[in-house]
Amino acid sequence: MSTLTNNRIADRDFFLGDALDLAWQIPGMHLAMASEEGVRRYRISEVEAYRGEEDQACHARKGRTKRTRVMYLPGGHLYVYLIYGMHWMLNIVTGPRDFPQALLIRSFSEVKGPGRLTRQLGLDGSFNEEDLVRSSRIWIEDNPEATGEIITRPRIGIDYAADEWRNKPWRFILQDQ
């Protein structure tokens, strides 16, 4: 299975992997965005996995809705939604079509917090359902210089989920060396 195209950009096969597998691979990679000044790259340092309708912390726990239909697309699409009426959240859909899972991008090396990083990027709801494989404005790239160990912690901000789901160590954090 291919993971990256020749120019280091993640391809569809890469994103079709399970969220829990990709959560070990994406920290350290770059989120790249085209701008008038050229391509800006941000090193992803923290992600949080949400995996399927059985995951009580996942938005898809209630099935396919207008909001969650993007999670049922094949991996590589963005799931972008607004919380508290003020913060956009950036998620990468992973896995095969019709198995809803995603990785919330929580931090970059330079920017901590999911709301802060979307503000830094100038990202809003117009990016929802964007295809990272075909997009000319946003994509994921390998970072051959990535170093550091990935540690796991419980997910945060999901008080509505049962303890079993709140305590899963599905937050993956790159510890720089």
C-alpha positions as a Markdown table, in Angstrom:
| # | Residue | x | y | z |
|---|---|---|---|---|
| 1 | Met | 0.0 | 0.0 | 0.0 |
| 2 | Ser | 1.3 | 3.4 | -1.0 |
| 3 | Thr | 1.6 | 6.0 | 1.7 |
| 4 | Leu | 3.1 | 9.1 | 0.0 |
| 5 | Thr | 3.3 | 10.2 | -3.5 |
| 6 | Asn | 6.7 | 11.0 | -5.1 |
| 7 | Asn | 6.5 | 14.6 | -4.0 |
| 8 | Arg | 5.9 | 13.7 | -0.4 |
| 9 | Ile | 2.2 | 14.5 | -0.4 |
| 10 | Ala | 0.0 | 11.9 | 1.3 |
| 11 | Asp | -2.2 | 10.0 | -1.1 |
| 12 | Arg | -5.6 | 8.4 | -0.8 |
| 13 | Asp | -4.2 | 5.0 | 0.3 |
| 14 | Phe | -2.5 | 6.7 | 3.2 |
| 15 | Phe | -5.7 | 8.2 | 4.5 |
| 16 | Leu | -7.6 | 5.0 | 4.1 |
| 17 | Gly | -5.7 | 3.6 | 7.1 |
| 18 | Asp | -7.4 | 3.3 | 10.5 |
| 19 | Ala | -7.5 | 6.4 | 12.6 |
| 20 | Leu | -5.6 | 4.7 | 15.4 |
| 21 | Asp | -2.8 | 3.7 | 13.0 |
| 22 | Leu | -2.6 | 7.1 | 11.4 |
| 23 | Ala | -2.5 | 8.8 | 14.8 |
| 24 | Trp | 1.0 | 7.3 | 15.2 |
| 25 | Gln | 2.1 | 8.6 | 11.8 |
| 26 | Ile | 0.6 | 12.1 | 11.3 |
| 27 | Pro | 2.3 | 13.8 | 14.3 |
| 28 | Gly | 5.6 | 15.2 | 12.8 |
| 29 | Met | 4.1 | 15.5 | 9.3 |
| 30 | His | 3.3 | 18.9 | 7.8 |
| 31 | Leu | 0.0 | 20.4 | 7.0 |
| 32 | Ala | 0.7 | 22.6 | 4.0 |
| 33 | Met | -1.3 | 25.5 | 2.7 |
| 34 | Ala | -1.0 | 27.5 | -0.4 |
| 35 | Ser | -1.0 | 31.3 | 0.1 |
| 36 | Glu | -0.2 | 34.4 | -2.0 |
| 37 | Glu | 3.3 | 34.3 | -0.5 |
| 38 | Gly | 3.8 | 30.6 | -1.4 |
| 39 | Val | 3.4 | 27.4 | 0.5 |
| 40 | Arg | 3.3 | 27.6 | 4.3 |
| 41 | Arg | 4.0 | 24.4 | 6.3 |
| 42 | Tyr | 3.0 | 23.6 | 9.8 |
| 43 | Arg | 4.4 | 20.7 | 11.8 |
| 44 | Ile | 1.5 | 18.7 | 13.3 |
| 45 | Ser | 2.4 | 17.9 | 17.0 |
| 46 | Glu | -0.9 | 16.6 | 18.4 |
| 47 | Val | -3.9 | 14.7 | 17.1 |
| 48 | Glu | -6.9 | 13.0 | 18.8 |
| 49 | Ala | -8.6 | 10.0 | 17.3 |
| 50 | Tyr | -12.4 | 9.4 | 17.0 |
| 51 | Arg | -13.3 | 6.0 | 15.7 |
| 52 | Gly | -16.8 | 4.9 | 14.5 |
| 53 | Glu | -20.4 | 5.0 | 15.6 |
| 54 | Glu | -19.6 | 2.9 | 18.7 |
| 55 | Asp | -17.2 | 5.6 | 20.0 |
| 56 | Gln | -19.4 | 7.6 | 22.3 |
| 57 | Ala | -17.0 | 10.6 | 22.0 |
| 58 | Cys | -17.3 | 10.6 | 18.1 |
| 59 | His | -19.8 | 12.9 | 16.4 |
| 60 | Ala | -20.9 | 9.9 | 14.3 |
| 61 | Arg | -22.2 | 8.1 | 17.5 |
| 62 | Lys | -25.7 | 9.1 | 16.4 |
| 63 | Gly | -25.2 | 7.9 | 12.9 |
| 64 | Arg | -25.1 | 9.8 | 9.6 |
| 65 | Thr | -26.4 | 13.3 | 9.8 |
| 66 | Lys | -26.1 | 16.5 | 7.7 |
| 67 | Arg | -23.2 | 17.5 | 10.0 |
| 68 | Thr | -21.4 | 14.1 | 10.0 |
| 69 | Arg | -21.9 | 12.9 | 6.5 |
| 70 | Val | -18.4 | 14.0 | 5.6 |
| 71 | Met | -17.1 | 11.4 | 8.1 |
| 72 | Tyr | -18.6 | 8.7 | 5.9 |
| 73 | Leu | -16.5 | 9.7 | 2.9 |
| 74 | Pro | -13.3 | 7.9 | 2.1 |
| 75 | Gly | -10.3 | 9.0 | 4.1 |
| 76 | Gly | -8.5 | 12.2 | 3.1 |
| 77 | His | -11.4 | 14.7 | 3.4 |
| 78 | Leu | -11.5 | 17.4 | 5.9 |
| 79 | Tyr | -14.2 | 17.6 | 8.6 |
| 80 | Val | -14.4 | 21.2 | 9.7 |
| 81 | Tyr | -17.0 | 22.3 | 12.2 |
| 82 | Leu | -17.7 | 25.3 | 14.5 |
| 83 | Ile | -17.9 | 24.9 | 18.3 |
| 84 | Tyr | -19.2 | 27.4 | 20.9 |
| 85 | Gly | -20.1 | 29.6 | 18.0 |
| 86 | Met | -16.5 | 30.8 | 17.7 |
| 87 | His | -13.9 | 28.1 | 17.1 |
| 88 | Trp | -13.4 | 26.1 | 13.9 |
| 89 | Met | -12.1 | 22.5 | 14.5 |
| 90 | Leu | -10.0 | 20.8 | 11.8 |
| 91 | Asn | -10.3 | 17.0 | 11.5 |
| 92 | Ile | -8.9 | 14.6 | 8.9 |
| 93 | Val | -11.3 | 11.9 | 7.9 |
| 94 | Thr | -9.6 | 8.5 | 7.9 |
| 95 | Gly | -10.5 | 5.0 | 6.9 |
| 96 | Pro | -12.7 | 3.5 | 4.2 |
| 97 | Arg | -16.0 | 4.9 | 3.0 |
| 98 | Asp | -18.9 | 4.4 | 5.3 |
| 99 | Phe | -16.8 | 3.8 | 8.5 |
| 100 | Pro | -16.8 | 7.2 | 10.2 |
| 101 | Gln | -13.5 | 8.1 | 11.8 |
| 102 | Ala | -11.3 | 11.2 | 12.0 |
| 103 | Leu | -8.3 | 12.8 | 13.6 |
| 104 | Leu | -8.8 | 16.1 | 15.3 |
| 105 | Ile | -5.6 | 18.3 | 14.7 |
| 106 | Arg | -5.1 | 19.7 | 18.2 |
| 107 | Ser | -1.7 | 21.5 | 17.8 |
| 108 | Phe | 1.2 | 22.4 | 15.6 |
| 109 | Ser | 4.7 | 22.8 | 17.0 |
| 110 | Glu | 4.2 | 26.5 | 16.7 |
| 111 | Val | 0.6 | 26.8 | 17.7 |
| 112 | Lys | -1.1 | 25.0 | 20.7 |
| 113 | Gly | -4.8 | 24.4 | 20.7 |
| 114 | Pro | -7.3 | 23.5 | 17.9 |
| 115 | Gly | -9.1 | 26.8 | 17.9 |
| 116 | Arg | -5.8 | 28.8 | 17.8 |
| 117 | Leu | -4.4 | 26.8 | 14.9 |
| 118 | Thr | -7.5 | 27.2 | 12.7 |
| 119 | Arg | -7.4 | 31.0 | 13.4 |
| 120 | Gln | -3.6 | 31.0 | 12.4 |
| 121 | Leu | -4.5 | 29.2 | 9.2 |
| 122 | Gly | -7.5 | 31.4 | 8.4 |
| 123 | Leu | -9.5 | 28.2 | 8.1 |
| 124 | Asp | -13.3 | 28.2 | 8.3 |
| 125 | Gly | -16.3 | 26.1 | 7.2 |
| 126 | Ser | -15.5 | 26.6 | 3.5 |
| 127 | Phe | -12.8 | 23.9 | 4.1 |
| 128 | Asn | -15.4 | 21.3 | 5.2 |
| 129 | Glu | -15.3 | 18.3 | 2.8 |
| 130 | Glu | -12.1 | 19.6 | 1.1 |
| 131 | Asp | -10.2 | 16.6 | -0.4 |
| 132 | Leu | -6.6 | 16.7 | 0.8 |
| 133 | Val | -5.6 | 14.4 | -2.0 |
| 134 | Arg | -6.9 | 16.7 | -4.8 |
| 135 | Ser | -6.8 | 20.2 | -3.1 |
| 136 | Ser | -4.6 | 22.9 | -4.4 |
| 137 | Arg | -5.0 | 24.9 | -1.2 |
| 138 | Ile | -4.4 | 22.4 | 1.6 |
| 139 | Trp | -2.7 | 19.0 | 1.9 |
| 140 | Ile | -0.6 | 16.8 | 4.2 |
| 141 | Glu | 3.1 | 16.2 | 3.5 |
| 142 | Asp | 5.8 | 13.9 | 4.9 |
| 143 | Asn | 8.4 | 15.7 | 6.9 |
| 144 | Pro | 11.7 | 13.8 | 6.5 |
| 145 | Glu | 13.3 | 15.9 | 9.3 |
| 146 | Ala | 10.6 | 14.8 | 11.9 |
| 147 | Thr | 12.0 | 13.6 | 15.2 |
| 148 | Gly | 10.6 | 12.9 | 18.6 |
| 149 | Glu | 8.7 | 10.3 | 20.4 |
| 150 | Ile | 4.9 | 10.0 | 20.3 |
| 151 | Ile | 3.2 | 9.6 | 23.7 |
| 152 | Thr | -0.5 | 9.0 | 24.3 |
| 153 | Arg | -3.0 | 10.5 | 26.8 |
| 154 | Pro | -6.7 | 10.4 | 27.3 |
| 155 | Arg | -8.8 | 12.6 | 25.0 |
| 156 | Ile | -10.0 | 15.9 | 26.4 |
| 157 | Gly | -13.1 | 18.0 | 26.1 |
| 158 | Ile | -15.5 | 15.0 | 25.8 |
| 159 | Asp | -17.3 | 15.0 | 29.2 |
| 160 | Tyr | -20.5 | 13.8 | 27.6 |
| 161 | Ala | -18.9 | 10.4 | 26.9 |
| 162 | Ala | -18.9 | 7.5 | 29.3 |
| 163 | Asp | -15.7 | 6.9 | 31.3 |
| 164 | Glu | -14.7 | 4.0 | 29.1 |
| 165 | Trp | -14.5 | 6.3 | 26.1 |
| 166 | Arg | -13.1 | 9.4 | 27.9 |
| 167 | Asn | -10.2 | 7.4 | 29.3 |
| 168 | Lys | -9.1 | 5.8 | 26.1 |
| 169 | Pro | -5.5 | 7.0 | 25.4 |
| 170 | Trp | -6.4 | 8.3 | 21.9 |
| 171 | Arg | -4.7 | 11.6 | 22.1 |
| 172 | Phe | -1.3 | 11.3 | 20.4 |
| 173 | Ile | 1.4 | 14.0 | 21.2 |
| 174 | Leu | 4.8 | 14.4 | 19.6 |
| 175 | Gln | 7.4 | 15.0 | 22.2 |
| 176 | Asp | 10.3 | 16.9 | 20.6 |
| 177 | Gln | 13.8 | 15.6 | 21.3 |
